[in-house]
Amino acid sequence: MQLTLDQATGLCRMAALGAGANEEATQSLVASIIAAEAEGLSAVGLSHFIDYLEAIQDGRIDGNADPVVTRPALAVYLSDARGGLAHTGFDRTIDDLASGKLFGVAIFSQKNAYTCGALGYFTGRLAGQGLVSFAATNGPAVLAGSGSVKPVYCTNPMSFAAPAADGPPLIIDQSSSATAFVNIRKAAEDGKKIPEGWALDASGNPTTDPAAAMKGAMLAFGGQRGANIALMVEVLAAGISGANWSIDAPWFSGGPDSPGTGLFVLAVEPKLLDPDFERRMKAQLDRLRRRYGVHIPGRARAEAAEKATARGFDVPKAVVQRISEFAERYSA
């Protein structure tokens, strides 16, 4: 089914309210979901929105949570999501993170939240304010550590974004795992095999069966090096904030408990160091792309979002129907 951005936003808004979220949580969540879908990130777009709706309905997300944001230092913001969304506390703080323009750097750290979906949504918005940013987050354990065959980390994604003059920002958004968990889940739903090197089964053997992979453990990209990065992300996201370590986090799609995950965001004002940063960034990205054929992350997302704004996007009918079931509760 083809939906315009306005149609999708309206439908999702009614669905989130129908599931039991308040207006603030609804606005924060829907904005992130529509942005992901518009940018072509369908795995964390409307299909993933259903996970949020079911989590609100079942209590894994408190749709009325009131995040508590404290300021332990001038440019450090600590948010307790209190079992709610990861987005709400960040949305309340994003303008304050622009204090990086004054202090040079600002930090946002959060605990007790549901998983945050597309991590580049957070860094990309800071890049839109002229800030270079880095983000890290964790979730329930699905990824084997270095030397282990049991899951001890989440896919533990990280994202980096930097503004460039007169064009889209650079946005790197990638997991520490060989692929995202939602890709394995989708392969299982579609009855397709997964590539070798993505996962182990419950006995610790390599597998191309996504169903077996979901009962076993995912593998880090680059072997030990990727697993070390997952550990680094874990420390930044969960260690510093006081959030659940991945191995202690309740599962995000079952049961009544929040996974209680963490989020770390660092924002840097580059123009304090080089007033000409954005122009130089644009020139460097253009040179890498045009002369050397380098893929620049972020361009495709921006182009997809522009097309979606003009034409809307296609969504599987089953996804629209499931979201509509929640929306009907609100209209009723």
N, C-alpha and C positions, 0 to 999 in steps of 0.2 A: 504494500500500500504506500502511496506517496502522500507525505504530509509536509505542509509548510512549517517553518519554524514557529510561527504563531500557533498553528494548530497543535503541534507537538507540545509546545510549552503549556498551552491551555489544558490539554489532556493530562499531561504529567502533573500539573498543579492540582487538578481535581483528584487525581489518583493519590497523591501524597496526602492531601487533606482527608480523603476518604479512608486512607490507611490509619490515620490518627496523628499525623504531624501537625504542628502549629504553623502559622503563617511564616515565621522567620525561618524555621527549619525547611519548610517547603520551598521557599525562595532560594535558599542556599543550595539545596540539593538539586532542584530542577535546573538551575542555571548551569551547574557543573555537568549534568547529564546531557543537556541540549548542546552544550559546547563540545562534548566528546563526540556525540553523534554527528554534529555538523562538520567536525574536523576529520571524519572518516574513521573514528575509533569506535566502531560499532560494538566491539567486545566489551567495552566499558561504558557504552552508551545506553540506549533504551532497553536492550536485553538485560543488561546488568541492573538497570533501574528496578526490575522486578525483584531482584535480591533485596534491594533497599525496602521496597514496599512490604515484602513478606517479613523482613526483619522488624520493621516498625509495627506491623500487625502482631507479631509473636513476642515482642518485647526485647529483642536483641538490640534494637535502637529505641531509645526514649525520644519519641518525637516531640516531646515538650521539655526536653532538657534545657537548663539555663546554664551555659558554660560560665565558669568563674575564671577570669583572666587577671592575673597578678603581675606585678612588675618588680622582680627582685633586683634589678639594676636598671639604669637609665634607658638602655637600648635592648633589654631582654624582657620578653613577654612569655609568661608561663600560663598555659590554658589547661584547665581540667574540664574536659568535655562532659563529664558526669553521665556517661553512658549514651550520649547522643551522637550526632554526626561529627565527622572530622571537619566539615566545611564551616559550621556556624561560628566556632571560636575564631577561626582564621578570618572569616568575613568581618567579624567585629574588630579585628586587629590590623587588617591590611593597611588602613590609612596610617596607623601608628608605626607600622614597619617602614613607612616612608621617612621615619626619623633617621633611617640610615643616611639620608641626604645630609643630615646635620652631624651625626656622630661618625659617619663613615660606614658603619655596619649596624645591623640590627638582627636579633635572633627571636624566632618564634618556636616554642617547644610545647608539645601537647601530649596529654595522657588520657586514658579512659574513653577512647573514641571507637566508633565503628571504622571499618576499612575505608580508605578515602577515594577509591576509584582512580581516575587518571591523575597521576601526580604532576604531570606537566601543566595541568590547569592552575596549580598554585604558583609555580615558578613563572609561567607565561604571563600571568596577571602582574607580577612584580616587574617583569621585563617591560610590560606596557607602561610602567611608571618610571622607566629609565634605570632600573636597578638590575645588577647581575645577581643571580640567586642560585642557591643549591638547596635541594630538599631530599629528605630520606624518610621512609616510613616502613613499618613492619605490619605483620598480621599473624594469623594462626600458622603453625608450623606445617610446611609442605615440602621443604627443601633439605636434602641431606647436607651435612657439613663435611668439611675436609676429613676424609678417612672414615666417615660413617656411612651407614646404609639406611638409617632411620631419619625421618624429618626432624630437624631442630630449628630451622629458620623458616620464615615466610619467603616468598619470592623476593622480598626486600628490595623494592625498586628505589631508584634514585633519579633525580631530574636536575638538569642544569639549564639555565636560560640566560641569555644576554641580549640586550637591545641593539638594533642596528639602525642607522639613519635611513629614513625614507623607505622602509620595507619591513617585512615580518621579522620578529626576533628569532634568534637561534634557540631552539628548544630541543634538548636531548632528554628523552624519557625512556628508561629501560630498566628491566628487572635484573637481579643478580642471577636469576635462573636462566636456563637455556631458552625458555619461552615463558610466557605468562600462563598462570594457572587456568584462566578462562579459555585459553586456546586448547588445553587438554580436555577440559570439560566439554567444550563445543565438539571436539573430535569424537568424544564418547557419545554425545547426543546424536551426531550425524553418522555414527557407525564407521568412522574412518580410522585408519592407523596413524600413529604419530611417528616422526622420524627417530632413528636411533640416536642415542645420546641425550634424549630429553628426560628420561625417567628410569626408575627401577621399580620392580614389582615388590610385593610384601616380603619376599624372601631375599631381596637384595640383588636380584638378577636384572640385567638390562631388559627392557621391554618396549615393544611398539604398540602394545594394547593400551589405549587410554583408560579403560576401566581398571585394568591391573595397576596402571600408574597412579590412579587416584587412591588406590589402597596401599600404595607403596610410598615412594619419595621421588620428587623431582630432582634433577641434577643442575648444578651451577654451570654457567657458561665458563669455558676456559679451565675447567677442573678446579684444582686447589686455589688458583688465583681468584676465580669467581666466588668460591666459598669464603675466602678471606674478605672479599668485598661485602658479602652478605653479613658477615660478622661485624664489620665496620659500620654498616648501615644499622644493624641491630643496636649497637652501642649508642649511636647518635639518636635513633628514633625512640628506643625503649629505655636504654640505660640512663641517659641524661634526664629524661622527662619523668621517670618513675612509672612508665607504662608497663603492661605485661610483656615479659619476654615472649617471643613467639611460641616457645615450647609450652608455655603456661596459658596461652590465649585460647578461650573457647572458640569453637568453629563458627564461622561467620554465617553459615546457612542452615543452622539447626540448633535447637534448644532455646532456652529463654535468656541466656546470658550474653552480654556484650563481650566481644573479643578484647576490649580494653586496650586498643593498640596506641602506638605513639607516632608522632610526626615532628620532624625537625626541619626548620627552614632558616636559612641564612641569607640575608639580603645585604648587598654591598653597593655603595654609591661609587661607580667608576670615575665619574667626572671630577671627584676630589683628587684623584691621582692623575688623570689625564683628561682635561676638558674636551679633547677632540676624540674621545673614545668611540662614540657611536659612528662617526664618519669613518674612522679607521677600521672599525669592525665591519661595516658595510663593504668597504674596499677589499678587505681580506677575504670575506665570504664570497664576494663576486669573483675574485681571482681564483680561489680554490675551486669554485664551481665551473667557471668558464674555461680556464686554462688547464686545469688538472682533472676535471671530471669528478670532483668530490661531491658526494651527496651531502647536502646541508639540511640537517634535521630542522623541521619547523616550517619550511617552505610549503611542503605538500599539505600540511595541516591548514595553513593560512589560505591556500588556494581552494581546498575543499570547503572551508567555512564560507568563503566568498560565493562559491557556487550554491551552497546550501541556502545562503541568505536570499539568493535570487530565485532558486528553483525548488527549494525544499530537499527532502531526501526520501529514499525508499526504505521501508521498515517491514519485516516479515509480518504477515497478517496475524499469526499466532501471538506475536509480541504485543501488537496493538490490542488484540482481544483481551489478553491477560491484564494489561494496564487498564483497559476500559472497565474491567470487572471492579477494580478498586475505585475508579472514577464514579461509577454508578452509585457507590455507597455514599459519596459526597452529595451527588445530586438528589439522592433519595432523602 
